[in-house]
Amino acid sequence: MIEDKYNIEYYDSKHCYSIDLLQKEYFLDNTSPILFIIDGKEVDEKSWGRLLERISNYLINKHSPEIKFLLNMQIDWSKQAVFMESSQIVAHLGPLVNGLYINTNHTSTHMCWLLQDILKAFNEDLDKCKLLIRKLPGNEDKEIQEYYFNHSRIHFLEFMGSIKRFDDNKLKNVIAGVDKLDILFRKHFPSYQSLFLFESKVEFSMMKSRFLTKTNLMELSEKNKESIRYILDLLTTYYQYVSKSNGFGYAQFRNEKI
């Protein structure tokens, strides 16, 4: 199964990647955390910097370390301070619960490494922690893109046929319209690849708004612009259904939140 091959798990109806915290991953740039679990508690956070800030606060509250211990911690690859007494740039987040700040001025890859190093410094068992991340579709392996593209496309056709009662001819025309629109969409948003590679109405609606802004500035006939809006509105209805019904049938986590 593709989930086993790529360490994919599902959270909040989205496919995510489970990171092995016992080793350093080297290709995590342009990713975002989705969920971190420690001591059976969930940290639902989509920013690497804010995740580091929240986990640091949790560990400080749990272990009550001395300020000197924290100020002596250094980032392994740059020898910069991990924690500091004042904030010098925006990426120095805080203040933490003990008044210190944490240095998050790093790439996504390095912030994941820093998270691992902080956990080790507090002698946390990394094997008992869980980290799930998300990647933009354009940064995923082609096999994964094709898998979720085909899954969503089939699901869309089933929805339009059974829920919206579109006949075969209308379904054929709608799919042809989406395929044509995908070419234009990829040109402007290569990180997303296809209108079928979203997994929630919120994600899709944000990109829909940006896409419509671009198409409205193009020299297109009013008929073509109307067709674009029609296709996008159908997709909005579909993603609304997916979001409300957990239509893909993905498993959910159930833990206490921090």
GUMARDREN-852567 format. One line per field, with one value per residue (C-alpha): residue number from 1; residue in three letters; x, z, y. Coordinates in steps of 0.001 Angstrom, whole numbers. Layout:
BEGIN
marse NUM ...
nuza ALA ...
px X ...
pz Z ...
py Y ...
end
This chain:
BEGIN
marse 1 2 3 4 5 6 7 8 9 10 11 12 13 14 15 16 17 18 19 20 21 22 23 24 25 26 27 28 29 30 31 32 33 34 35 36 37 38 39 40 41 42 43 44 45 46 47 48 49 50 51 52 53 54 55 56 57 58 59 60 61 62 63 64 65 66 67 68 69 70 71 72 73 74 75 76 77 78 79 80 81 82 83 84 85 86 87 88 89 90 91 92 93 94 95 96 97 98 99 100 101 102 103 104 105 106 107 108 109 110 111 112 113 114 115 116 117 118 119 120 121 122 123 124 125 126 127 128 129 130 131 132 133 134 135 136 137 138 139 140 141 142 143 144 145 146 147 148 149 150 151 152 153 154 155 156 157 158 159 160 161 162 163 164 165 166 167 168 169 170 171 172 173 174 175 176 177 178 179 180 181 182 183 184 185 186 187 188 189 190 191 192 193 194 195 196 197 198 199 200 201 202 203 204 205 206 207 208 209 210 211 212 213 214 215 216 217 218 219 220 221 222 223 224 225 226 227 228 229 230 231 232 233 234 235 236 237 238 239 240 241 242 243 244 245 246 247 248 249 250 251 252 253 254 255 256 257 258
nuza MET ILE GLU ASP LYS TYR ASN ILE GLU TYR TYR ASP SER LYS HIS CYS TYR SER ILE ASP LEU LEU GLN LYS GLU TYR PHE LEU ASP ASN THR SER PRO ILE LEU PHE ILE ILE ASP GLY LYS GLU VAL ASP GLU LYS SER TRP GLY ARG LEU LEU GLU ARG ILE SER ASN TYR LEU ILE ASN LYS HIS SER PRO GLU ILE LYS PHE LEU LEU ASN MET GLN ILE ASP TRP SER LYS GLN ALA VAL PHE MET GLU SER SER GLN ILE VAL ALA HIS LEU GLY PRO LEU VAL ASN GLY LEU TYR ILE ASN THR ASN HIS THR SER THR HIS MET CYS TRP LEU LEU GLN ASP ILE LEU LYS ALA PHE ASN GLU ASP LEU ASP LYS CYS LYS LEU LEU ILE ARG LYS LEU PRO GLY ASN GLU ASP LYS GLU ILE GLN GLU TYR TYR PHE ASN HIS SER ARG ILE HIS PHE LEU GLU PHE MET GLY SER ILE LYS ARG PHE ASP ASP ASN LYS LEU LYS ASN VAL ILE ALA GLY VAL ASP LYS LEU ASP ILE LEU PHE ARG LYS HIS PHE PRO SER TYR GLN SER LEU PHE LEU PHE GLU SER LYS VAL GLU PHE SER MET MET LYS SER ARG PHE LEU THR LYS THR ASN LEU MET GLU LEU SER GLU LYS ASN LYS GLU SER ILE ARG TYR ILE LEU ASP LEU LEU THR THR TYR TYR GLN TYR VAL SER LYS SER ASN GLY PHE GLY TYR ALA GLN PHE ARG ASN GLU LYS ILE
px 0 1130 606 3135 5619 5713 4840 1522 -1069 -4322 -5268 -8149 -9151 -5764 -2870 271 3760 4894 8452 10915 12220 15085 16870 17401 15360 17070 14186 11667 11867 8501 6708 4522 3822 270 363 2833 2025 3938 2862 -378 -1253 -1798 -172 -2160 130 861 3881 7325 8264 5098 5418 8921 7611 4711 6797 9463 6824 5457 8905 9836 6623 7191 10886 11494 15058 17483 17813 21575 20912 18731 21065 23966 22123 23568 22243 24292 24994 25526 26541 24006 22076 18801 17351 18135 17215 15925 14364 16544 14556 10987 12047 13096 9744 8438 8613 8340 6819 10191 10823 13333 13015 13645 15590 13442 15393 15899 14633 11836 14366 16539 13561 12592 16167 16030 12794 14513 17548 15414 13506 16809 18150 15163 15693 12329 11806 11616 10200 7104 6555 4810 5217 2996 3811 2223 3882 2604 1422 4118 6778 5417 6594 4848 3390 1695 357 -1153 -2637 -4514 -5377 -7068 -8741 -10195 -11184 -13146 -14723 -15714 -17397 -19284 -20424 -21581 -23363 -25074 -25554 -25888 -27564 -25385 -25845 -22882 -22723 -22701 -20077 -17888 -18162 -17428 -14324 -13100 -13580 -11596 -8790 -8527 -8632 -5913 -3472 -4058 -4003 -628 860 127 384 2962 3221 -339 -384 -4145 -7531 -8119 -5228 -6972 -8473 -10691 -12992 -10861 -7675 -9471 -11370 -8155 -6592 -9851 -9857 -6253 -6913 -10007 -8029 -5533 -8114 -10094 -7005 -6558 -7798 -10537 -14032 -16853 -18094 -14747 -14642 -18164 -17127 -14164 -16411 -18895 -16217 -14717 -18147 -18767 -15436 -16307 -19539 -17603 -14947 -17663 -19203 -15808 -15157 -18589 -18884 -15236 -15935 -12534 -13011 -9670 -8914 -8797 -6579 -8175 -5849 -5923 -4779 -2099
pz 0 -737 2925 4079 1332 2129 5865 5211 7940 8035 10305 9982 6708 5134 4212 6188 6542 9763 10555 12185 15017 15694 12560 10746 7586 4882 2602 4747 3242 2148 4598 7556 10754 11307 14553 17304 20082 23344 26519 24739 24250 20855 19696 16621 14960 11336 11898 12624 14713 16792 17253 18688 20959 22251 22793 24592 26940 27572 28357 30585 32568 32762 33718 35326 33931 35191 33022 32720 31255 28521 27747 27292 24657 21159 17718 16529 12949 13530 17204 17673 20915 21051 23822 24603 27091 24537 21074 18388 15276 14491 14354 18008 19404 22906 25638 26862 30220 31910 30086 27535 23736 21241 18003 15079 12324 10318 7337 7825 7751 10420 12632 12633 13610 16386 17673 17865 19624 22209 22965 23398 25701 27967 27777 26126 24503 20787 20006 22039 20313 16967 14324 11259 8494 5246 1881 -1025 -3817 -6162 -3676 -3362 -5186 -8554 -7493 -4543 -6694 -9140 -6342 -4699 -8034 -9235 -5862 -5815 -9482 -9053 -5862 -7653 -10461 -7954 -6103 -9240 -10487 -7308 -5325 -8057 -10497 -13499 -16440 -18246 -20944 -18431 -16344 -19425 -20186 -16593 -16390 -19716 -18289 -15147 -17235 -19353 -16289 -14637 -17387 -16596 -12855 -12972 -14962 -12136 -9132 -9937 -6265 -6372 -9755 -9941 -8720 -7591 -5121 -2264 739 2337 1378 3314 1404 -1927 -1277 -517 -3804 -5696 -4623 -5745 -9025 -9804 -9133 -11794 -14352 -13970 -15108 -18207 -21639 -21707 -23097 -20591 -21667 -20769 -17418 -16703 -17524 -15147 -12341 -13032 -12794 -9659 -8027 -8699 -7096 -4114 -3629 -3869 -1330 999 849 1510 4491 6060 5542 5948 2486 1910 5035 6597 10181 12934 15991 19400 22095 24716 23257 24730
py 0 3538 4505 1922 2760 6489 6483 8211 8600 10557 13420 15890 14149 14906 12658 13463 12060 10434 11514 9131 11306 8909 10064 13380 13936 16033 16996 18840 22336 23771 21496 22354 20446 19289 17360 16585 14126 13966 12160 11277 14956 16621 19826 20871 23433 24354 26610 25167 28186 28141 24377 24847 27602 25509 22361 24392 25812 22319 20899 23844 23382 19622 19611 23058 23379 26016 29135 28509 25046 26543 29460 27030 25005 25462 24632 21676 22814 26558 26805 29615 29822 27885 30061 33697 36372 38894 38931 40501 39539 38438 34775 34882 33784 34289 35199 31629 30750 31425 34722 33382 33429 30638 31008 29816 31579 28369 26401 23886 21053 22644 23477 19811 18948 21552 20045 16653 18130 19960 16759 14893 17626 17058 13262 12680 9287 10178 6768 7658 11026 11425 14124 14449 16924 18085 18677 20742 18406 19703 18582 15059 11973 11600 8247 9952 12780 10304 8201 11085 12704 9497 8972 12488 12430 9179 10477 13707 11772 9621 12737 14520 11405 10205 13437 16069 13645 14549 12176 10571 13248 16080 14296 13931 17646 18653 16453 17833 21311 20489 18975 22130 24341 22238 23255 26921 26268 24460 27333 29775 27434 24717 23742 22398 20608 19937 21156 17560 17584 19372 17632 20254 23107 25610 24756 24761 27997 29876 28784 29332 32973 33462 31676 33766 36936 35881 34716 37951 39853 37675 38599 35970 36202 36589 33155 31554 33356 32149 28575 28862 30094 27277 24562 26097 26353 22656 21818 24021 22083 18829 19849 21109 17632 16013 18293 17769 14035 12996 11646 10045 7925 8861 7890 10489 10854 11168 12553 15289 18614 20848
end
